[in-house]
Amino acid sequence: MKPVLPLLLALCATACTQTRAPDALPPLGQADFASYQAQTRQWLQQHRQFVTATPQDELAYNSPQQWRPAGAPRGAILLVHGLGDSPYSFSDLGPGLAAAGYLVRSVLLPGHGSKPADLMAARYEDWQALVTQQTTMLQKEGMPVYLGGFSTGANLVMLQAQTDRNIAGVLLFSPAFKSDSSIDWLAPWVAPLKPWLRQPDEGTQQTPVRYLNVPTNGFGLFYRSSSAVLSALAAKPYDKPAFMVLAEHDSVVDVGQARTLFQQRFTHPASRLVWYGRQAPASSDTRQLWQSDYLPQQRISQFSHMSVLFSPDNPLYGQDGSLRMCRNGQEDAEVAACQRGATVWYSDWGYREPGKVHARLTFNPYFDWQLGVARSVLQAAQPPTQTTLAASSTSH
């Protein structure tokens, strides 16, 4: 192993001396969310590589969003998307949580929303700074603040919640605490010499709402978040209410590790783990809830990493959505049949079954039920009001 060390040190030195253009990423450090939202949208207008004939829709999908409840908010929630994704990840969760009485905001991680190559300019510290700044901004609203994230975004908000004791609770969708790869640790070292694991070509590199190809630096940043969150949870358990969603057949992250962490390091009795799989988890932990991910009546063979986020009615990713993900680890003939509009089944990446064409599952048939469970965890995390405190002191 010793001959490898000088090479790794050289790679680190190369990465640390790289520079970037001043406007390579959207500006940070705004005083309020409206300014952040407007400046990010303006930056996207100038830097995004548009892929459809409706650029205004693409700007809306990729810009930070805010959803307000009908009345006075009972709390505020910050939502952070995953690697290669965009604020559109929360296009259903945001309104659903706002309808439950919460002020909800989503953010755009630096390097996202424009074109995949821009992720080469992003740094882990940029992501940390954004989450910290937006959390602080929400806390100035004077209400309980919760953090939510998908995949890599779940890592980032978990780290923030571990260091900020004022965070009331967390919502974690397909948290990427650990990837399903045994060599993910190499990504930060390889990035300076091999900018792309899959070379960009003339094919489509992104959709209106997400990247289809990610530079090596993006995987390196993910690994840093994964390593950091595992260390943080090993150092101390998380004792506030947490809501976690996992799909047994997720091909992106190690869901077994995440479930073990929930059992051992997420200690609050009101925490809940939603597990989508072929059978209920073998555990005495009554905080775990199960739903089958095999739904033949809906042609669903198994759930995917991203499917937990979206309602069946979502206009892009729903049951009749316009963004069918046909490239799902199938043979070319099956991909072509899917693209022609053939009847398909749905699964996570790479699942195959004789006689069936499988597209990626991009929606959650249990979305409304799942949202109800999330609301119950948020309510358990709600700090007592002054009225409640006064009544409690009087009764004693």
C-alpha positions as CSV (number, residue, x, y, z in Angstrom):
1,M,0.0,0.0,0.0
2,K,2.9,2.4,0.6
3,P,3.6,3.2,-3.1
4,V,0.0,4.4,-3.4
5,L,0.4,7.1,-0.8
6,P,2.7,9.5,-2.8
7,L,0.2,9.3,-5.7
8,L,-2.7,10.1,-3.5
9,L,-0.9,13.0,-2.0
10,A,0.0,14.3,-5.4
11,L,-3.6,14.1,-6.5
12,C,-4.8,15.9,-3.4
13,A,-2.2,18.7,-4.1
14,T,-3.5,19.0,-7.7
15,A,-7.1,19.2,-6.5
16,C,-6.4,21.8,-3.9
17,T,-4.6,24.1,-6.3
18,Q,-7.3,24.2,-8.9
19,T,-9.0,27.6,-9.4
20,R,-12.4,28.5,-10.7
21,A,-14.0,31.4,-12.5
22,P,-15.7,34.0,-10.2
23,D,-19.1,33.3,-11.6
24,A,-18.7,29.5,-11.9
25,L,-21.4,28.9,-9.3
26,P,-24.5,30.8,-8.1
27,P,-23.8,33.5,-5.5
28,L,-24.3,32.8,-1.8
29,G,-24.6,34.9,1.3
30,Q,-27.8,36.8,0.6
31,A,-29.6,38.5,3.5
32,D,-33.0,37.0,2.8
33,F,-34.6,34.1,0.9
34,A,-36.2,36.3,-1.8
35,S,-32.8,37.7,-2.7
36,Y,-31.3,34.2,-2.8
37,Q,-34.1,33.0,-4.9
38,A,-34.0,35.9,-7.4
39,Q,-30.2,35.8,-7.7
40,T,-30.1,32.1,-8.2
41,R,-32.7,32.2,-10.9
42,Q,-30.8,35.0,-12.7
43,W,-27.6,33.0,-12.6
44,L,-29.5,30.0,-14.0
45,Q,-30.9,32.2,-16.8
46,Q,-27.4,33.0,-17.8
47,H,-25.7,29.7,-17.3
48,R,-28.2,26.9,-17.8
49,Q,-28.0,24.6,-20.8
50,F,-31.6,24.4,-21.8
51,V,-32.9,21.1,-23.2
52,T,-36.5,21.8,-24.1
53,A,-38.5,24.5,-25.9
54,T,-39.9,25.8,-22.6
55,P,-36.9,27.4,-20.8
56,Q,-39.1,29.2,-18.3
57,D,-40.4,25.8,-17.1
58,E,-36.8,24.6,-16.7
59,L,-35.9,27.7,-14.7
60,A,-38.9,27.1,-12.4
61,Y,-37.9,23.4,-11.9
62,N,-34.3,24.2,-11.0
63,S,-34.8,27.4,-8.9
64,P,-35.2,27.4,-5.1
65,Q,-38.8,27.4,-4.1
66,Q,-41.0,28.5,-1.2
67,W,-44.4,27.2,-0.1
68,R,-46.4,29.0,2.5
69,P,-49.3,27.5,4.6
70,A,-52.7,29.0,4.5
71,G,-52.5,30.4,8.0
72,A,-49.7,31.2,10.5
73,P,-46.9,28.6,10.1
74,R,-46.5,26.1,13.0
75,G,-42.8,25.7,11.9
76,A,-40.4,25.9,9.0
77,I,-38.7,23.2,6.9
78,L,-35.6,23.5,4.7
79,L,-35.3,20.8,2.0
80,V,-32.0,19.9,0.3
81,H,-31.9,17.7,-2.9
82,G,-29.3,15.1,-3.8
83,L,-26.4,14.7,-6.2
84,G,-27.3,15.5,-9.8
85,D,-30.9,16.5,-8.8
86,S,-32.7,19.8,-8.3
87,P,-35.3,21.5,-6.2
88,Y,-37.9,19.8,-8.3
89,S,-37.2,16.7,-6.1
90,F,-39.6,18.4,-3.6
91,S,-42.3,19.5,-6.0
92,D,-44.8,17.2,-4.2
93,L,-43.4,17.1,-0.7
94,G,-43.2,20.9,-0.5
95,P,-46.9,21.6,-1.1
96,G,-47.8,18.6,1.0
97,L,-45.9,19.9,4.0
98,A,-47.1,23.4,3.5
99,A,-50.7,22.1,3.6
100,A,-49.9,20.7,7.0
101,G,-49.0,24.1,8.3
102,Y,-45.3,24.6,7.6
103,L,-43.3,27.2,5.8
104,V,-41.2,25.2,3.4
105,R,-38.2,26.2,1.3
106,S,-36.0,24.3,-1.1
107,V,-32.5,25.2,-2.2
108,L,-30.2,24.5,-5.2
109,L,-26.8,23.0,-4.3
110,P,-23.9,24.8,-6.1
111,G,-23.0,23.0,-9.3
112,H,-26.5,21.9,-10.0
113,G,-29.3,23.2,-12.2
114,S,-27.2,24.5,-15.1
115,K,-25.1,21.8,-16.8
116,P,-23.2,18.7,-15.4
117,A,-19.7,20.2,-16.1
118,D,-20.5,23.0,-13.5
119,L,-20.2,20.4,-10.8
120,M,-16.5,20.3,-11.4
121,A,-16.3,23.8,-9.8
122,A,-18.3,22.9,-6.7
123,R,-16.6,22.3,-3.4
124,Y,-17.9,20.5,-0.3
125,E,-17.6,23.8,1.7
126,D,-20.0,25.5,-0.8
127,W,-22.6,22.9,0.0
128,Q,-22.1,23.2,3.8
129,A,-22.2,27.0,3.6
130,L,-25.5,27.0,1.7
131,V,-27.2,24.7,4.2
132,T,-25.9,26.7,7.2
133,Q,-26.8,30.0,5.7
134,Q,-30.4,28.9,4.8
135,T,-30.9,27.2,8.1
136,T,-29.8,30.4,9.9
137,M,-32.1,32.4,7.7
138,L,-35.1,30.3,8.6
139,Q,-34.3,30.4,12.3
140,K,-34.7,34.2,12.1
141,E,-38.3,33.6,11.3
142,G,-38.9,32.8,15.0
143,M,-40.4,29.4,14.7
144,P,-39.2,25.8,15.1
145,V,-37.0,24.7,12.2
146,Y,-36.8,21.2,10.7
147,L,-34.4,20.0,8.1
148,G,-35.1,17.5,5.3
149,G,-33.0,16.0,2.5
150,F,-32.9,13.4,-0.2
151,S,-29.9,11.2,-0.7
152,T,-26.7,13.3,-0.5
153,G,-29.0,16.2,0.7
154,A,-30.0,14.0,3.7
155,N,-26.3,13.7,4.6
156,L,-25.9,17.5,4.5
157,V,-28.9,18.3,6.7
158,M,-28.1,15.5,9.1
159,L,-24.7,17.0,9.7
160,Q,-26.3,20.4,10.2
161,A,-28.7,18.9,12.7
162,Q,-25.9,17.2,14.6
163,T,-24.1,20.4,15.2
164,D,-27.1,22.8,15.7
165,R,-29.1,21.7,18.8
166,N,-31.9,24.2,17.8
167,I,-33.0,22.0,14.9
168,A,-36.3,20.4,16.0
169,G,-36.1,17.3,13.8
170,V,-35.1,15.8,10.5
171,L,-36.8,14.2,7.4
172,L,-34.5,11.8,5.5
173,F,-35.5,10.4,2.2
174,S,-33.2,7.6,0.8
175,P,-30.3,8.9,2.9
176,A,-26.9,8.3,1.3
177,F,-25.1,7.6,4.6
178,K,-23.1,4.9,2.7
179,S,-23.1,4.1,-1.0
180,D,-23.4,0.5,-2.4
181,S,-19.9,0.8,-3.8
182,S,-16.8,-0.5,-2.0
183,I,-14.5,1.9,-3.8
184,D,-16.4,5.2,-3.4
185,W,-13.6,6.5,-1.2
186,L,-11.4,6.7,-4.4
187,A,-13.6,9.4,-6.0
188,P,-12.0,12.5,-4.3
189,W,-8.5,11.2,-5.3
190,V,-9.4,10.3,-8.9
191,A,-11.3,13.4,-9.8
192,P,-8.2,15.6,-10.6
193,L,-6.9,13.0,-13.1
194,K,-10.2,11.6,-14.4
195,P,-12.8,14.4,-14.5
196,W,-15.5,12.0,-15.8
197,L,-16.2,8.4,-15.0
198,R,-18.4,8.3,-18.1
199,Q,-17.2,10.6,-20.8
200,P,-19.7,13.3,-22.0
201,D,-20.8,12.5,-25.5
202,E,-23.3,13.8,-28.0
203,G,-26.2,12.1,-26.2
204,T,-28.4,13.8,-23.7
205,Q,-26.5,14.8,-20.5
206,Q,-29.5,16.2,-18.6
207,T,-33.3,16.4,-18.4
208,P,-35.3,19.5,-17.5
209,V,-34.9,18.5,-13.8
210,R,-31.7,16.5,-13.3
211,Y,-28.3,15.5,-14.6
212,L,-27.9,12.2,-16.4
213,N,-24.1,12.3,-16.1
214,V,-22.1,13.6,-13.1
215,P,-18.4,14.5,-13.1
216,T,-16.1,12.6,-10.7
217,N,-15.8,15.6,-8.5
218,G,-19.6,15.2,-7.7
219,F,-19.0,11.7,-6.4
220,G,-16.0,12.9,-4.4
221,L,-18.2,15.6,-2.7
222,F,-20.8,12.9,-2.0
223,Y,-18.2,10.7,-0.4
224,R,-17.0,13.5,1.8
225,S,-20.6,14.0,3.1
226,S,-21.0,10.3,3.6
227,S,-17.8,10.0,5.6
228,A,-18.6,13.0,7.7
229,V,-22.1,11.9,8.6
230,L,-21.0,8.4,9.5
231,S,-18.4,9.9,11.8
232,A,-20.9,12.3,13.3
233,L,-23.4,9.5,14.1
234,A,-20.7,7.3,15.5
235,A,-19.6,10.1,17.8
236,K,-23.1,10.7,19.2
237,P,-26.6,9.5,18.6
238,Y,-29.3,11.7,17.2
239,D,-31.9,12.2,20.0
240,K,-34.5,14.4,18.2
241,P,-37.4,13.0,16.2
242,A,-36.4,11.7,12.8
243,F,-38.4,10.4,9.8
244,M,-36.5,8.1,7.5
245,V,-37.6,6.4,4.2
246,L,-35.7,3.5,2.7
247,A,-36.4,1.2,-0.3
248,E,-35.1,-2.3,0.1
249,H,-34.0,-2.6,-3.5
250,D,-32.3,0.8,-3.7
251,S,-29.3,0.3,-6.1
252,V,-27.6,3.6,-5.0
253,V,-27.1,3.4,-1.3
254,D,-26.5,0.8,1.4
255,V,-30.0,0.7,2.9
256,G,-29.0,-2.1,5.3
257,Q,-26.4,0.2,6.9
258,A,-29.0,3.1,7.1
259,R,-31.6,0.8,8.8
260,T,-29.0,-0.3,11.3
261,L,-28.1,3.3,12.0
262,F,-31.7,4.1,12.5
263,Q,-32.1,1.3,15.1
264,Q,-28.9,2.1,17.0
265,R,-28.2,5.9,16.6
266,F,-31.7,7.5,16.1
267,T,-33.0,7.2,19.7
268,H,-36.1,9.3,19.9
269,P,-39.2,7.2,20.5
270,A,-41.3,9.2,18.1
271,S,-38.9,8.6,15.2
272,R,-40.2,6.5,12.3
273,L,-38.6,4.4,9.6
274,V,-40.7,3.7,6.5
275,W,-39.4,0.5,4.8
276,Y,-40.5,-0.4,1.3
277,G,-39.6,-4.1,0.6
278,R,-40.8,-7.6,-0.1
279,Q,-41.3,-8.3,3.6
280,A,-41.3,-6.5,6.9
281,P,-37.9,-5.9,8.4
282,A,-36.9,-8.5,11.0
283,S,-36.8,-6.3,14.0
284,S,-38.4,-5.7,17.4
285,D,-38.2,-2.0,16.8
286,T,-41.8,-0.9,16.7
287,R,-40.8,2.4,15.2
288,Q,-40.3,0.7,11.8
289,L,-43.3,0.7,9.4
290,W,-43.5,-1.5,6.3
291,Q,-45.2,-1.5,2.9
292,S,-44.7,-4.0,0.1
293,D,-42.7,-2.7,-2.9
294,Y,-44.1,-5.5,-5.1
295,L,-47.4,-4.2,-6.6
296,P,-48.2,-6.3,-9.6
297,Q,-51.6,-4.7,-10.1
298,Q,-49.7,-1.4,-10.9
299,R,-46.8,-3.3,-12.7
300,I,-44.3,-2.4,-10.0
301,S,-41.6,-5.0,-9.4
302,Q,-39.7,-3.0,-6.8
303,F,-39.2,0.6,-5.6
304,S,-36.2,2.7,-6.6
305,H,-33.9,5.2,-4.9
306,M,-35.9,8.2,-6.2
307,S,-39.4,6.8,-6.2
308,V,-40.1,7.7,-2.6
309,L,-40.3,11.4,-3.4
310,F,-43.1,11.8,-5.9
311,S,-46.8,11.5,-6.0
312,P,-48.5,9.3,-8.7
313,D,-50.1,12.5,-9.9
314,N,-46.8,14.3,-10.5
315,P,-46.9,15.8,-14.1
316,L,-43.3,14.7,-14.9
317,Y,-42.6,11.7,-12.8
318,G,-46.1,10.4,-11.9
319,Q,-47.9,7.4,-13.3
320,D,-48.8,9.2,-16.4
321,G,-45.9,11.6,-16.3
322,S,-44.0,12.9,-19.3
323,L,-40.5,11.9,-18.2
324,R,-40.4,8.1,-18.4
325,M,-36.9,6.8,-17.5
326,C,-36.4,4.0,-20.1
327,R,-32.6,3.7,-19.6
328,N,-32.8,1.5,-16.5
329,G,-30.1,-1.1,-17.0
330,Q,-32.1,-3.0,-19.6
331,E,-30.9,-4.4,-23.0
332,D,-31.0,-2.0,-25.9
333,A,-34.1,-3.6,-27.4
334,E,-36.0,-3.2,-24.2
335,V,-35.0,0.4,-23.9
336,A,-36.1,1.0,-27.5
337,A,-39.5,-0.6,-26.8
338,C,-40.0,1.6,-23.7
339,Q,-39.2,4.7,-25.7
340,R,-41.7,3.6,-28.4
341,G,-44.4,3.6,-25.7
342,A,-44.7,-0.1,-24.9
343,T,-46.4,-1.2,-21.8
344,V,-43.7,-1.3,-19.1
345,W,-43.2,-2.5,-15.6
346,Y,-41.3,-0.4,-13.0
347,S,-38.3,-1.1,-10.9
348,D,-35.0,0.2,-9.6
349,W,-31.9,0.3,-11.9
350,G,-30.8,-3.0,-13.3
351,Y,-33.7,-5.2,-12.4
352,R,-34.6,-7.7,-15.1
353,E,-37.3,-10.3,-15.6
354,P,-38.0,-12.4,-18.7
355,G,-40.8,-11.1,-20.9
356,K,-41.0,-7.7,-19.2
357,V,-39.6,-4.3,-20.0
358,H,-38.7,-2.3,-16.9
359,A,-38.6,1.5,-16.7
360,R,-37.4,3.3,-13.6
361,L,-40.1,3.7,-10.9
362,T,-40.3,7.4,-10.4
363,F,-43.4,7.7,-8.2
364,N,-44.7,6.4,-4.9
365,P,-48.1,4.8,-4.7
366,Y,-48.0,5.3,-0.9
367,F,-47.1,9.0,-1.1
368,D,-50.1,10.3,0.8
369,W,-49.7,7.7,3.6
370,Q,-46.0,8.4,3.8
371,L,-46.7,12.2,4.0
372,G,-49.1,11.4,6.9
373,V,-46.3,9.5,8.8
374,A,-43.9,12.4,8.2
375,R,-46.5,14.9,9.7
376,S,-46.8,12.7,12.8
377,V,-43.1,12.8,13.4
378,L,-43.0,16.6,12.8
379,Q,-45.8,17.1,15.3
380,A,-43.9,14.9,17.9
381,A,-40.9,17.2,17.4
382,Q,-43.0,20.4,17.9
383,P,-41.7,22.2,21.0
384,P,-44.4,22.9,23.6
385,T,-46.1,26.3,23.2
386,Q,-46.1,28.9,26.0
387,T,-49.7,28.0,26.7
388,T,-48.8,24.3,27.1
389,L,-46.0,25.2,29.4
390,A,-48.2,27.5,31.5
391,A,-50.8,24.8,31.8
392,S,-48.2,22.2,32.8
393,S,-46.7,24.4,35.5
394,T,-50.2,25.2,36.9
395,S,-51.1,21.5,37.1
396,H,-48.1,20.8,39.3
